[in-house]
């Protein structure tokens, strides 16, 4: 009986099925999209609600990516230390992130370039924006929403004059943008 048990231990455990592997690949794609969208905003990773323990779990981008890749490769999730004293505001909830990106896609919303200062800075505070600024929603320094700067860029690209755009924004009580005349 011991020999049978030893032979059973040597049989390799089955890896993930095709459907499970496809779901993990999709999670990896989603994670990459979340990171691309939310990391420039200062988020450190994602949070997921655990049904088993009824608590929110916090994962940094790279750690969760590593865990998913390891799960895909070996069929097992590696043991890891949970985030130490995480600040929930620094993590985007997985379901929220998914809904946010789905909403943008459903709305056909392209990532418009931001109207920036002549040096590529925030049009409101002048702070230098990261290279991938088209994915920023808020300025990382002053926190101002960059939507008006995108609207300004779209209007200028459609042939509006700087004066007309300034008048429209003044009427809408949108704060003046630095370097707007540099357009």
C-alpha positions in Angstrom: 0.0 0.0 0.0 2.9 2.3 0.7 4.3 1.7 -2.8 1.0 2.7 -4.4 1.0 5.9 -2.2 4.6 6.7 -3.3 3.6 6.3 -7.0 0.6 8.6 -6.5 2.9 11.3 -5.0 5.1 11.2 -8.1 2.2 11.9 -10.5 2.4 15.5 -11.5 -0.6 17.6 -10.4 -2.6 18.9 -13.3 -1.9 22.4 -14.3 -4.7 24.9 -15.0 -7.2 24.0 -17.6 -7.5 26.1 -20.8 -10.4 28.1 -19.6 -8.8 28.9 -16.2 -5.5 29.9 -17.9 -7.5 32.1 -20.3 -9.1 33.9 -17.3 -5.8 34.5 -15.7 -4.3 35.9 -18.9 -7.3 38.2 -19.1 -6.7 39.2 -15.5 -3.0 40.0 -16.4 -4.2 42.1 -19.4 -6.7 43.9 -17.1 -4.0 44.5 -14.5 -1.7 46.0 -17.1 -4.5 48.3 -18.3 -5.3 49.3 -14.7 -1.6 50.0 -13.9 -1.2 52.0 -17.1 -4.3 54.1 -16.2 -4.0 54.5 -12.4 -0.3 54.3 -11.5 0.4 57.8 -13.1 -2.4 59.0 -10.7 -0.3 57.8 -7.7 -2.1 54.5 -7.0 0.3 51.8 -5.7 -1.9 48.8 -6.8 -5.3 47.3 -6.5 -7.6 46.1 -3.8 -9.8 43.0 -3.9 -12.5 42.0 -1.6 -11.9 38.5 -0.2 -15.2 36.6 0.3 -13.5 34.0 2.5 -12.3 36.4 5.2 -14.7 39.3 4.4 -11.9 41.8 4.2 -10.3 44.0 1.5 -6.8 42.8 0.4 -4.3 45.2 -1.0 -1.7 44.2 -3.7 1.0 46.3 -5.2 1.1 46.2 -9.0 4.3 44.1 -9.4 3.4 41.7 -6.7 0.0 40.9 -8.1 1.5 40.6 -11.6 4.1 38.1 -10.3 1.4 36.1 -8.4 -0.8 35.8 -11.6 2.2 34.9 -13.7 3.2 32.2 -11.2 -0.3 30.9 -11.0 -0.4 30.7 -14.8 2.9 28.9 -14.9 2.7 26.5 -12.0 -1.0 26.4 -11.2 -0.3 27.6 -7.6 -0.2 31.1 -6.1 3.1 31.8 -4.3 2.9 32.7 -0.6 3.4 36.4 0.0 3.3 38.9 2.7 0.2 41.1 2.8 0.7 44.8 2.4 1.9 46.2 5.8 -0.5 48.9 7.1 -1.9 49.8 3.6 -3.5 53.1 3.0 -6.7 52.2 1.2 -6.7 55.5 -0.7 -3.5 54.4 -2.4 -5.1 51.4 -4.0 -7.8 51.3 -6.7 -10.5 48.7 -6.2 -10.4 46.0 -9.0 -14.2 46.2 -9.7 -14.1 50.0 -9.9 -11.0 50.0 -12.2 -12.8 47.5 -14.5 -15.9 49.5 -14.6 -14.0 52.7 -15.2 -12.1 51.3 -18.2 -15.3 49.6 -19.5 -17.1 52.9 -19.3 -14.5 54.7 -21.2 -14.4 52.0 -23.9 -18.3 51.9 -24.1 -18.4 55.6 -24.5 -15.8 55.5 -27.3 -13.7 57.9 -25.3 -10.2 58.2 -26.8 -7.4 59.4 -24.6 -7.1 63.0 -25.8 -3.8 64.8 -25.4 -3.7 67.4 -22.7 -3.3 71.1 -23.4 -0.1 71.8 -21.5 2.3 74.7 -21.0 5.0 75.2 -23.6 7.3 73.1 -21.5 4.9 70.2 -21.1 3.7 71.2 -17.6 0.3 71.2 -15.9 -1.7 74.0 -17.4 -2.9 75.0 -13.9 0.1 74.8 -11.6 3.0 74.4 -14.1 4.3 71.2 -12.6 6.1 68.9 -15.1 3.7 66.1 -16.1 5.0 62.5 -16.8 5.6 61.4 -20.3 2.4 59.3 -20.4 0.2 62.3 -19.5 -2.6 61.2 -21.8 -3.6 58.7 -19.2 -3.6 61.2 -16.3 -7.0 62.4 -15.0 -5.6 64.7 -12.4 -2.4 66.7 -12.0 -0.2 64.7 -9.6 1.0 67.9 -7.9 -2.0 70.2 -7.6 -4.8 67.6 -8.1 -6.7 69.7 -10.7 -8.8 67.7 -13.1 -7.1 67.8 -16.6 -10.4 67.4 -18.4 -10.7 71.1 -19.2 -7.2 71.0 -20.6 -8.2 68.2 -22.9 -11.3 70.1 -24.0 -9.1 73.1 -24.7 -6.8 71.0 -26.9 -9.7 69.5 -28.8 -11.3 72.9 -29.4 -8.0 74.4 -30.6 -7.4 71.4 -32.8 -10.8 72.1 -34.4 -9.8 75.6 -35.3 -11.2 77.6 -32.3 -9.1 80.7 -31.5 -7.3 80.9 -28.2 -9.5 83.9 -27.3 -12.7 82.0 -28.0 -11.6 79.1 -25.9 -10.6 81.5 -23.1 -14.0 83.2 -23.3 -15.8 79.9 -23.1 -13.8 78.7 -20.1 -14.1 82.1 -18.3 -17.9 81.8 -18.8 -17.9 78.3 -17.4 -15.7 79.5 -14.5 -12.9 77.1 -15.3 -9.6 78.3 -13.8 -7.3 80.0 -16.2 -4.6 77.8 -17.7 -0.9 78.8 -17.7 0.8 79.0 -21.1 -2.6 79.0 -22.9 -1.5 81.7 -25.2 1.5 79.5 -26.2 -0.9 77.2 -28.1 
